Amino acid sequence: MLVMMDQIIQPIQTGMDLFERRLESALVSQVEIVQCMARHIVAARGKRIRPALALLTAQALGGSESGRVIDAAVGIELLQTATLIHDDIVDSADTRRGVPSLNAIWGNQASVLMGDFLLSKSLQVLVGLKSQKVMEAAMQATQRMVEGELLEVEKGDAVITESVYLDLISKKTSALIALSCEVGAILSGGTPEQIAQMAAFGELLGLAFQITDDVLDFTGDSFVRGKPVGNDVKEKTITLPLIRALENCSNGEGDQIRARIESGIENGPDWQEIVAFVHRYDGIDYALKRASDYAEDASRRLSALSASEARQSLELANRHAVERQR
């Protein structure tokens, strides 16, 4: 049976409800356009996996759904949202989670500034925790994310290897997921070993999550996912399933596929041919195995925690990363 987010957050539902209220409060501004954009952001909410991981980690280590942990979750979510806004601008994306992106509605100038507003709000919230360890972890995670974005720009249209791909998703996806778990452990008084193990858990879960997401871009159902499939290929982004298939193909077909992607792919026969190519040369099965391996490694890190309902939910979150359909 597939794991649902409702199952994962059940032990921390009260804390998540409070998180939502505090997030909305953090978005309040006297400037009308900020309020309009904030309402759009809240309406297009994501899964809230990062705040959930922060609260679950804290609870698993004996902490409560304290105000400090919830505020930390708000700060991290604001940081994540700011990076997504800037990503959409850089990528000229028209949609985010199935709805128009901020830049599609308000333009790049206002959207850049809104991202900056959220970044400043994030720092304000995190500084308010008065924890040097939290701030050091947050700054390191932010630096990793920016480096990931710049690495992607640097590589441009170059052929991406598996090692470069893993470095990219570690920086762009895993950094904030790891931060969420690490901060939850810090604020609940975890030992240095527990803090390190929970940061590693988040890092590995993030890798499993992103690889699965990239597989679903080839195999998923657009209705179930709430967004079109094939976006990566259409944007000429080469992810692990395609990297593996191209490496496995030695008969020249890979060069034809690469040239077709460079010339631009739309839905239809060309897209179906690429999907078939990725299946034929082991791209899907290989990527799923890599995601499963990372999830298994992440699960082992949870041995640093005592048995509890919160730890069980962290196990469910890890399963969800690789079993989800959207």
Secondary structure, 3 states (H helix, E strand, C coil): CCCCHHHHHHHHHHHHHHHHHHHHHHCCCCCHHHHHHHHHHHHCCCCCHHHHHHHHHHHHCCCCCCHHHHHHHHHHHHHHHHHHHHHHHHHCCCEECCEECHHHHHHHHHHHHHHHHHHHHHHHHHHCCCCHHHHHHHHHHHHHHHHHHHHHHHHCCCCCCHHHHHHHHHHHHHHHHHHHHHHHHHHCCCCHHHHHHHHHHHHHHHHHHHHHHHHHHHHCCHHHHCCCCCHHHHCCCCCHHHHHHHHHCCCCHHHHHHHHHHHCCCCCHHHHHHHHHHHHCCHHHHHHHHHHHHHHHHHHHHHHCCCCHHHHHHHHHHHHHHHCCC
